[in-house]
Amino acid sequence: MILRIFGHDFHYECENLCRVWFPNEKINIVYGSDGEDEKTVVTKCSPAGEGNLIEVEAVIDGASRSACAEVAASPDEIRDKSELKTAQLIFDLLSEITGYTPPWGVLTGVRPSKLMLRLIDQMGADGAKDYFMRDLLVSEEKTSLAQTVAAAEEKIVALSKDNSFSLYVSIPFCPTRCSYCSFVSHSIANANARKLLPEYLEKLAEEIAITGEIAKELGLQLESVYFGGGTPGVLEAPQMDRLLGAIEKSFDLSTVREYTVEVGRPDTVTPEKLRILRLHNVGRISINPQTFNQKTLELIGRNHSVEQAIRAYQLAKAYGFDAINMDLIAGLPDETYADFCSSIDTAVSLAPENITVHTLALKRSSELNASGAGVAGGNEAKKMLEYASERLYGAGYAPYYMYRQSKCVGNLENVGWHKNSTECLYNVFMMEECHTVLAVGAGGVTKLCEPGTNNVERIFNYKYPYEYISGFDKITERKNGIKSFYLSY
């Protein structure tokens, strides 16, 4: 696909918007008339009177549409308004040509609820709603969702203090690699990965101890702990016991509001592991089937059955966790609308405290993207999410957390649903960047948040376990950046 740019510098925004309709296309940005392609979008911005003339033309597989509009504004606002008008024209033309009208309008950002909160603060709830629908072209349904989630998140954000932080623990290993996965994660079925795991856990415990000392020295207060991955459930019970013990030894857990372990794959759940988790006061876990369709499980490379997922959940319920989450994905390969609705119905019948509904993201590094397998289109995925929303609301769940990813089918969203005030606090703390998240382990990204500002600095650990182990001295060096950050304001 070619995106032609004439007379402006907002190519990045135009590219992101074109990708909403064509997530698998390589988009070549061309400043001029060189090159030909069956899919071409031309954007022009030129001075006209007191403002700019915006012109957009879209030629998609022989179908051609064009539109233009004049933008008048003060010198301080002319660029932003020209960018918005260009996006609106692209949206109108591509919606008409393709037959798909993205419900999030021209919004391509990760955190629509965060934007909604900011707009409510600036212009009130009615003004924010009007801006979402009139200017950003967001549907009424998604605007309402953004407002509902924003209100829920605001209450959780208010729990955070200036010295609050959360701890993220990375376990980048899985039983097998799912075809849609783009995360840095090693299949434990691989002999090299199995060999790495013991040394990885030793280094991880060491990093936990170093991080705990820094938090203590700075007087930081721990609010939530979250084990993610990968699949933390790949750890054997004794490994899990030692790692949880290392956290207890290194951090003051007396202020912790929430302790979560994303166990992950149902085939990793055992009574011994659940017992260890409860002994260490873990209150929340995730058991993630992704689908209750056996054919899809096999297609995406998950070596567990539907029955295993249900049994794992029932076993976990018997151990009395405060909340259990189950993840489902809309738009998986070869799944029909009826298949997805059946998975939602099954999850609702099990009645976990949380259900998170993701939209499939076609990430470049995933096996699924490389294979070119057929996945749901935007209209089909939109119907799936509409069913999920109706069914979950009807069963007493409410949305509390939302984010979006690039290359999500239909530019749709991922939403966390809860019932009976069982929101996952860490999800909101992390997504809204309301306080620091100290991350340990391979692929961990520490986010340092300055209270009362939008200033966020990041410290990156090495991505892969072998890099993490060999470069551990460098990682411990980087930890000094935490102290430098807090001592600089």
ABEGO torsion letter per residue (X at the ends): XBBBBBGBAAAAAAAAAAAAABAABBBBBBBEABEBBABBBBBBBBBBEABBBBBBBBBBGGBBBBBBBBBBBBAAAAAAAAAAAAAAAAAAAAAAAAGBBBAAEABABABAAAAAAAAAAAAEAAAAAAAAAAAAGBBAAAAAAAAAAAAAAAAAAAABBAABBBBBBBBBBBABBBAABABBBBBAABAAAAAAAAAAAAAAAAAAAAAAAAAAAAGBBBABBBBBOEBAAABBAAAAAAAAAAAAAABBAAABABBBBBAEBAAABBAAAAAAAAAAGBABBBBBAGBABAAAAAAAGBABBAAAAAAAAAAAAAAGBABBBBBBBBGBBGBBAAAAAAAAAAAAAAGBABBBBBBBBBBAABAAAAAGBBBBBAAAAAAAAAAAAAAAAAAGBBBABBBBBBGBBGGBBBBBBBBGGABBAAAAAAAAGABBBBBBEBGBBBBBBBBGBABBBBBBBBABAAAAAAAAAAAAAAAAAAAAAAAAX
